[in-house]
Amino acid sequence: MNDTTESPLRCYFAFRSPYSRLGLHKLARAGFDGDLIVFTGPPEDAPFNDPTANKYKLAYYQQDVFRMTVRMGLPLALPDPFDPDYRLANLSFIAAKKAGKGLAFALAVSDARWGQGKNISEADVLAEAAQAADWAGFDADAIGADDSLAQMIKDQRAKIAEDGVFGVPFLIDGRNKYWGQDRFDLWLEQRAG
């Protein structure tokens, strides 16, 4: 798994999105060997349109996420709290990625949040995810205090802008872009074709 080097194949994801979870599972099942990048919001020159702020879109998401999750054979539980502080989870992902466990950790955290409804801002939840990902390097205090991890997330903001990423999951294969976990199916078909 290519968790530490830049690749023309890369995927942006966010723990906030249940669709990112579905996309990560599709990539893992396909043997994804690209760069996984945590999405911390759109480029500075693009407004963030929170889908949960639109009651009609939220109602649709609630219906759609359920059916897509069931279709993939995954459990679903609404997280509590719904919108936690993602800082420690994001920093921990960067540390796991540096250790070659990025995708496994991202899946474990996403499953804890969207499959079990857990609060991924809690260190014990992230420790369980690290264990599930077979990553022995999780230390919440050290990760939270590591300025180099925070700097890596800040540095990725330039990559988000360069790639024009506006939502997640977002897959890039060379010059081709695929937004949404359902478009990952198209990417997989094209790669197999």
Steps between C-alpha positions, in 0.01 A plus 500: 500500500640836398430699818806723506589619148323731260315319224307604189226286656361669809180513697372773728272394784353641821386328816201737495355332190320165498560496124875514564463185708328324209767621259781383728344154516477486120863601467614250763308219329668597170851499650548879481868588471488879486535794731224558755457865603282636778262769372475795737267708288491651154759748371490845656341650187203259508224518762416194708140400445411284797254237373352459847395868499244432224210305651399348165851387417542364853178298467627360170841417649339315789309282255785457252777427750285225653429327169858532372644370828263201501587435135868472595421266790626739768340588834371854554457701818460877521797644689460678829594779503421555135770759439790448744842662504691320221846634591637196685350255250655691208840530670487132591425411140812691388708312758350166394566585135865574580516155662353332189158444662305792352223317315451240772477773767268718289269202451505413870421859605229535235345170610513605866320824411250387237472129580494519879397861567808573713649840580825510303627802693562269797848354538375157610288468183803589288713254698250224417517604133880488510483150645252392230739645238793307654677830568698497823613864481188672632572738789234770528710739706806475276293528183306800630824679589687415178521826305639320195173307459297821522735657244445207262125561512557871433731412210231279350272803469711606200449157342123527556501833315733373225274200438181710524342267757161625613351198676565141602574236420699631205726272298761617253670269253743707297286766330170322566287597799220303666282665763277281713527138603264399219749637244764269644310220326560676168869535584521130583326407173737719298807352671377146437402575138 
